[in-house]
Amino acid sequence: MRAIHLFWNSAFIKALRSDTVASLSAVILLFLIFLALFAPLLSPHTPYDLSTIDILDSNMPPAWDAKGSVHFLLGTDNQGRDVLSSVLYGLRLSVIIGLGAVVVQVVLGVTLGLIAGYKEGMIGALIMRIADIELSFSTYIIAIFSGAIIQASCGIEYYNTIAMPLLIGIIGISEWPQYARTVRAKVLSEKKKEYVEAARVIGLRPLHIMWKHILPNSLSPVLVICTVQVANAVMSEAALSFLGLGMPPTQPSLGSLIKDGFHYFFSGSWWIITFPSLALILLIVSINSLGDFVRDYLNPRKI
Amino acid sequence: MVAFIVKRVIQACIVMVIVSCIAFAVKYSFGDPTRDMLGMSASAEARAELRTQLGLDKPVFEQWIVFVGNVLRGNLGDSYFYREPAMDVILSRLPATVELVCMATLIIVCVAIPAGVYVACNPSSLISKTIMLISMLGVSIPVFLTSMFLIYVFSIQLNLFPSFGRGEPVEILGFWTTNFTTFSNFLHILLPSLALSSIMFPLFVRITRSDMKEALTSEYVRYAQAKGLSRKRIVWRHAFRNTLLPLVTIGGVQVGTMVAFTILTESVFQWQGLGYMFIEAVSRADTGLLVAYLLFTSFIFVTINTLVDIIYTFIDPTITIKGN
């Protein structure tokens, strides 16, 4: 109870509460994450379970429409899958892939940035050159190319079975240079400070200094990039899935639901595409505006 | 200066060598070309003979040299689906994408940059707040959703623009197909280019706004105000001119980035350009064309980035060159 009280009255939460847009997006984001976490409990049907799907239920409009049914609140798609359930499960997948990709990015980017900053010279220069080259290509291009190459070389069936970890890896690999650059710049400036020199003088090992002394002091810009990157990763995943290089139709993420709905949109079944799109936009907008807030909060000098 | 240019060009060459290695690896590891050419029932001897003929029995490194030699001569291999040189397929689709990107750039220059200047000059007006809200939403809405929204509003509800395709592009100069000569073709290009420009719109508004803000608080603007020059003259002649440099350089790089987004935009609008071709090649597992596209776009990317870097040092002499 005390912990909650402390958390509620902490400076960060107070600043968040005083900002209407940020607090609204925090509430929306928490709600979406809640939906994603408990999707299996909340959704009325299981979209992966083929035995519960009846083709006779296909293309039903949402419940408030005259032709709709209360069993399917947001209607059904062309296979008879409940749209509400597939959106909840899709949201879950998109959030998992987004967070997973950011974890990969942070681990790769922070490690490489730390090495590049601490060991200037050949290794550092090589790492930063690779980062430069990757940054000069658009991250989308790298993700799309890797997806296409992997799909062409191992076939669609196999690609579909490994789609989720693969997407996490692809999006993770295509976005690490940003972190590496930031961390390296921060490490270079921290390295010259006295506490590092003191640590060196008392004979600590370089690895220990890097990990225990420099890294904790270099992490705050990483936090700022992270929040915005989650939104970017979710967007990249949606884009890849929309192009058919992402999650398969049997296990749809929000992007693949939009891709499927696209075919039926122009024949009047608007609900198949509208609800996943709304979920995707809400998710990205709330993360982005929260990201703006975190950036302003951690860096009040910059307007 | 010369050292910097040489260094940038060498770096660009290294990147292209790496790209060619990746492209070669994809080509080399994927399937057996002799089986494609002779069919499943060919005898082992016939296959071996063809392998020698094609040079496939040579060491990997030698094959890579041959591959790079071909690429340098403009031979990117064949498309398995179209059964013609991949370079021809790419060149036939290139005008569509180039025109799309040019049109989108034109929209950005005509709309986003003035909008950014306006927001910087009148930060608290209602129009400025609307512009900033639109640009915030623009960052957050994936381009394929923007595209579908545009199709829904402008071609289905209002029936103003065609919803897909290029119409009937007119061939000019013998090799270029264009959408700009007739009115109905021009209508075809508007929606896709609007969708494509929506990605860059927020970025350009933000850059123009922040640079203009900085310029408007500078000494020379205050001096111009003290001289009693008109507001219009100060904004456009003095402040805006100094924001052009970052816009040109960032713009140059972003035109390259737009290539990535043409894949998404073109696939929604079925615009017969390079991006659509790429997606078709992926779904048909046409590795020949895929590899050619990979090489071609990488080449364009690397060239644009190198040129922008070099031009940057030419326009802005205050930049310190780290090329020694």
Interface residues (C-beta under 8 A of the other chain):
Chain A: R129 I133 S136 F137 S138 Y140 I141 I144 F145 A148 I149 Q151 A152 S153 A231 M235 A238 A239 F242 L243 G244 L245 I258 F262 F265 F266 I273 S277 L280 I281 I284 V285 N288 S289
Chain B: Q11 V15 I18 I22 V26 S29 F30 M136 L137 V139 S140 I141 P142 V143 F144 L145 M148 Y152 I156 S163 V253 G256 T257 V259 A260 F261 I263 L264 S267 V268 F278 I279 V282 S283 A285 T287 L290 L294 T297 S298 F301 V302 N305
